[in-house]
Amino acid sequence: NSPANSKALMAQGANRVGSREELEHELETSIECLHEIGLMLENYKTDNEARFFGLMNKLMDHYCRVHNLRDAVPEEVPIGLIQDYIDKGLNPDLYTKRRLQDVETLYQQCKGRGDGLRLLHDQLQREVEQRRA
């Protein structure tokens, strides 16, 4: 796991499109690796230096694989999520909750308009029938 190996991994997968599951797996293992590095740094001892650098190289390999699998998820992150929530240190789930509330509000408005038009239609239908009679 050397820098040359990381570059080789990037070159090897430059045109590769993996599955979403592969990408999720790489992200999970990257997070596990970061957790191990964090624990090691909390109890840092000079005799763990080789293991620390080994974990750093492992993390870089995971990041290269994540980079190579980036096309496995074609969705784009909404810019509002980044600007209004992540940049401000807020939970991204709040963005989703807000969007769902907005959709619910729009649904209620559309439903109200539809109900109003149905009532108007029914009223007009009754008036037309009364005039024919």
C-alpha positions in Angstrom: 0.0 0.0 0.0 2.2 2.8 -1.3 1.4 6.1 -3.0 2.4 4.4 -6.3 -0.2 1.7 -5.5 -2.8 4.3 -4.9 -2.0 6.0 -8.2 -2.2 2.5 -9.9 -5.6 1.9 -8.4 -6.9 5.3 -9.7 -5.5 4.6 -13.2 -6.9 1.1 -13.2 -10.4 2.1 -12.3 -10.5 5.4 -14.2 -13.2 4.2 -16.7 -14.8 1.6 -14.3 -18.4 2.0 -13.2 -19.2 -0.2 -10.2 -22.4 -0.9 -8.4 -24.0 1.2 -5.7 -23.3 -1.7 -3.3 -19.6 -1.6 -4.0 -19.5 2.1 -3.4 -21.4 1.7 -0.1 -19.0 -1.0 0.9 -16.0 1.2 0.2 -17.5 4.1 2.1 -18.3 1.8 5.1 -14.8 0.4 5.2 -13.3 3.9 4.8 -15.3 5.0 7.8 -14.1 2.0 9.8 -10.5 2.8 8.8 -11.0 6.4 9.9 -12.4 5.1 13.2 -9.3 2.9 13.7 -7.0 5.8 13.0 -8.9 8.0 15.4 -8.6 5.4 18.2 -4.9 4.9 17.4 -4.3 8.7 17.6 -6.0 8.9 21.0 -3.5 6.4 22.4 -0.6 7.2 20.2 2.6 5.4 20.9 5.7 5.6 18.7 5.8 1.8 18.4 2.5 2.0 16.5 3.9 4.3 13.8 4.2 1.5 11.2 0.6 0.4 11.8 -0.5 4.0 11.7 1.1 4.6 8.3 -0.3 1.2 7.1 -3.8 2.4 8.0 -3.2 5.7 6.3 -2.2 3.9 3.1 -5.2 1.6 3.4 -7.4 4.6 3.8 -5.9 6.2 0.7 -6.6 2.9 -1.2 -10.2 3.1 -0.1 -10.5 6.7 -1.2 -9.1 5.8 -4.6 -11.7 3.0 -5.0 -14.4 5.4 -3.9 -13.2 7.9 -6.5 -13.2 5.2 -9.2 -16.8 4.2 -8.2 -18.1 7.7 -8.2 -20.2 7.1 -11.3 -22.1 4.2 -9.6 -24.4 6.8 -8.2 -25.5 9.2 -10.9 -27.6 11.4 -8.6 -26.4 14.9 -7.8 -26.5 16.5 -4.4 -28.8 19.5 -4.4 -26.8 22.7 -4.0 -29.3 23.9 -1.4 -28.4 20.9 0.8 -24.8 21.9 0.6 -25.2 25.6 1.1 -28.1 25.7 3.5 -27.3 22.7 5.7 -23.9 21.1 5.4 -21.9 24.3 5.2 -23.7 25.6 8.3 -23.0 22.3 10.2 -26.7 21.2 10.2 -27.9 17.7 9.8 -28.7 16.8 6.1 -31.8 15.0 7.3 -33.3 18.4 8.2 -33.1 19.2 4.5 -35.0 16.1 3.6 -37.6 16.8 6.3 -38.0 20.3 5.0 -38.5 19.2 1.4 -41.1 16.6 2.5 -42.9 19.3 4.4 -42.8 21.5 1.3 -44.2 18.7 -0.8 -47.0 18.0 1.7 -47.9 21.7 1.6 -48.0 21.8 -2.2 -50.0 18.6 -2.2 -52.6 20.1 0.2 -52.8 23.2 -2.0 -53.3 21.2 -5.2 -55.8 18.9 -3.5 -57.8 22.0 -2.3 -57.8 23.4 -5.8 -59.0 20.1 -7.2 -61.7 19.8 -4.6 -62.8 23.4 -5.4 -63.0 22.7 -9.1 -65.0 19.6 -8.4 -67.5 21.6 -6.3 -67.7 24.2 -9.1 -68.2 21.6 -11.7 -71.0 19.9 -9.6 -72.7 23.3 -9.0 -72.5 24.2 -12.7 -73.9 20.7 -13.6 -76.8 21.2 -11.3 -77.6 24.7 -12.7 -77.5 23.4 -16.3 -79.8 20.5 -15.4 -82.2 22.9 -13.6 -82.4 25.2 -16.7 -83.1 22.3 -19.0 -86.0 21.2 -16.8 
